[in-house]
Amino acid sequence: MRVNSVASSWLRRAAVACVAGLFLGVSLAQAAEPAPQGVPGETKEQRDKRMAWWREAKFGMFIHWGLYAVPGGVWKGKNIENAAGEWIMFGGQIPVAEYEPLVKQFNPVKFDAKEWVRIAKDAGCKYITITSKHHDGFCLFDSKLTDYDVMSTPFKRDIMKELADECHKQGIKICWYHSILDWHHPDYLPRGAGSPRPWDTRPVDGANLDRYLDYMKGELRELLTNYGQIGVIWFDGGWEHKPEELHSEEVTKMIRSIQPDIIINDRINIPQDFNTPEQNIPETGIPGRDWETCMTMNDTWGFKTNDTKWKSNETLIRYLVDIASKGGNFLLNVGPTAEGLIPQASVERLAAMGQWMKVNGDAIYGTTASPFKHLGWGRCTVKPGVLYLHVFDWPADGKLVAAGLKNAVKKAYLLSDAKKTALEAKNTPDGVAITVPAKAPDPIASVIALEIEGAPNVVDTPIPQLADGSVSLGAADAVVHGKTAKFESGNGKDNIGFWTDPKDTVSWEFNLSKAGKYQVAVTYACEPAAAGAEFTIECGGKKVDGKVTETANWGKYKTEPVGVIELAKTGKQTLTVAPKSAPHGAVMNLKSVVLKVAQ
């Protein structure tokens, strides 16, 4: 997948060199206008038709599989801790000549395409995206352009053909991940001294990137010609080159000439059809763009023997809900073993997600983003005439309020109730209040279908206090007062950045339902050279002071307690963050302020 810790360090140094002197490196990436999408000259109607299946699907399975499954994160008896499983060649600084023999060890005799597709389908996934070739250059398909492919292994079966055929048979879209970066091919550059891979000492004289790109285009032609209809080409590894160097426009034009209805992601360094946030969920989605969060179940993409840090069923189901509520898709990864088995921990989690989807899938598939800015108890997804209320924190008093909703209600019922027994729902000055059972049908996420008259009409309301008494004030909900500070989103950013004028302030409005003492904590990032700014947090006439310390870089966040404030009155509150000084040209990248009941 994306750059690991070693490569990202190299890229950060390059990036810093490019912006040296600009506000001491403070976060300067503008919150850009939505990039153009898809095929030049394509009408909105044509685009909507082409994207329809993907927007309906919402949930897909990502599969990272290749030679790297054989070592499983261990090389010569050493656990390669600084790299994900599929990055072992990079993290272990393994020369091509030492890595290549893995071809003779790759023999996944337990691979069963039918079983893999069944697991995906039972989980509720509507498409599978698999690594046809990752950065190590090994092809999981029968290529006529190289012997560095699955047909040179003891297995000698075209894995992509078997999986594609089974997907077509079972009604699942098959999609290809394909790496632009290729550590194996002799024509791929850069390598050697001054590159991210100085240990790759193969001669560069005579190497030709354009010749490599011709090879890559040939691979893509094979993948788009020999395996039936393909849903998505999911590029990766384009960060080492500009789009002009990659001939990105030419490559995507060639792809669409073979399969005109195909969908292409943004990682060939031109916008194309959708954005690909990795391992994070954008706080406000990505307005104006289709997008898909890709994420691991543990800490690695490719199989790694020693990685047992599995996310819980609750976390994964709530991530799916959260992503759908913000208008995105969820591409959830599995990393099969060298034998060809999806790890049991992954199978169990997918099965749990499938059980939840069997009951609540209508509230995910084909939905659009929530009309609510704040829902303290959960999330909302939308279909014409229906709001699906995903309740994470079941109300103890039996009343669930959709705050600010003004529409007349036709009917409310639990999706888990096959009889669709009506729940009492009333319009109140605060919104629509629904009387719910004493116990949540599902402790992870219970869904109420709320049928309404007309399009959703929601009046913005203050941020609510959560069931545990905390108040979470995220950057996306802040009001910025001043000339420099502004909200940044996308590419892992969800913060108030550009904060170079200490006269600028940031504030939030929230509703406090219980008076008392609250511990205040801030989550922020700050590059070492800019550290030292001082600030005051004020709420309800009480103040606490804080000082910004370094966090390694502008994208590395940490959470620090600032102090305790006592809020004596309930109701609407305003909390303000006001800098007192910024001695090194910047305040911080502020991600959130959280109030928790003081013990």
Secondary structure, DSSP 8 states (H G I E B T S, - for coil): ----HHHHHHHHHHHHHHHTTSGGG------------SSTT--HHHHHHHHHHHHHH-EEEEE--SGGGTTTTEETTEE-TTS-GGGHHHHTT--HHHHGGGGGG---TT--HHHHHHHHHHHT--EEEEEEE-TT--BSS--SS-SSBGGGSSS-S-HHHHHHHHHHHHT-EEEEEEES--SS-TT----STTSS-TT--S--TT--HHHHHHHHHHHHHHHHHSSS---EEEEE--TTS-HHHHTHHHHHHHHHHH-TT-EEBSTTSS--SEE--BS---TT--TTSEEEEEE-SSS-SS--TT------HHHHHHHHHHHHHTT-EEEEEE---TTS---HHHHHHHHHHHHHHHHHGGGTTT-B--S-S--TTEEEEEETTEEEEEESS--TTSEEEEETB-S-EEEEEETT-TT-----EEEETTEEEEE--SS-S-SS-EEEEEEESSS--B----EE--TTS-EEEEGGG-EEESSS-EEEEETTEEEEE----TT-EEEEEEEESS-EEEEEEEEEE--GGG---EEEEEETTEEEEEE----SSTT--EEEEEEEEEE---EEEEEEEEEEE-TTS---EEEEEEEEE--
